[in-house]
Amino acid sequence: MPRSMVKNVAEEQNCIIRGSIKNQIELRRTSVPELARKSGMKESTLYAKIRNPSTLTLRELRSLYKALQVPTEEKERLAREAM
């Protein structure tokens, strides 16, 4: 049976969070190793969390967004989209 083109909600939320982190890394002209250092995460852990954002805790997500200096308005927009 062919796969459905409709993504489930969790998969869509993962895409939004993954995209926002990757976008902010690019906008800030930083790298994953640098972000890992700034957020206090191991580099391998951060790569795994970016691959599967549903494993991120709220604390880790806040730490990443703080390290990336994501504006409050952007965080609010992302929260609305991911709901």
N, C-alpha and C positions, 0 to 999 in steps of 0.2 A: 504494500500500500504506500502511495507517495506521501511524503511529509507535508504537513499543513503549512501554508505560508503565514499563518497567524501565529505570532509569538505569544507565549503565555506572559502573564503580568510580571513574574519574577525575572524572566529573561529580558523583558523590556526595561525594567528597573536597572538591571545589571548593565545594559547597554548605555543608559543615560549616565550612570555614575562613572563607568569606565571611560566614556567619551569625555565627560567633564574633567576627569583627572588628566587624561592624555592631552586635552586641549589646554588646560592650565599649565602643564609642563612645557608645552610648546610656546605658549604666550609668555611665560616667565623666562624662557630661554635657559631652562635648567635640564637636568637629566634625572633618571630614576635613581642612580646612585647618590646624587646630591640631595634629592628629595628624601631618600631613605635616611641619610645622615641628619638632615634638618628635622625630620619627624620622629627620630629615635627608633626607627624600625630597621631590621636587617634588610639588606638589599634583596635577598632571595624571597623573603616574606612579602616585601612590597610587590615584587613581580607577580607572585602568586595571588595576592589580594587584587591587583589590577586585572588579572586574568579572570578572577571570580569574585567580583565585588560583594556578593552576598555574604562572604565570610568576614567582611569588614565590621568591626564594632563601631558604635557611634563615637567612642573615644578616639579610635584610630582615624576615622573619617574627619573628625574635627581637627586632629593633629595634622593631617595631610593638608586640609584646606587652610589651616593657620600657616603652615610652612610655605604654602603656595600664595599666601596673602590674597585669598579669594574674598572679594567684597561681600558684605552682608546681603545686599540685594541679589547677587548672583546665587548665593547659598539658598536664599528663600525661593528663588525661581526654580532651582534644581529640586528642592524639596517638594514643591508643588507638582513638578513634572514626574517625579519618581513615585508619587502617591497613586 
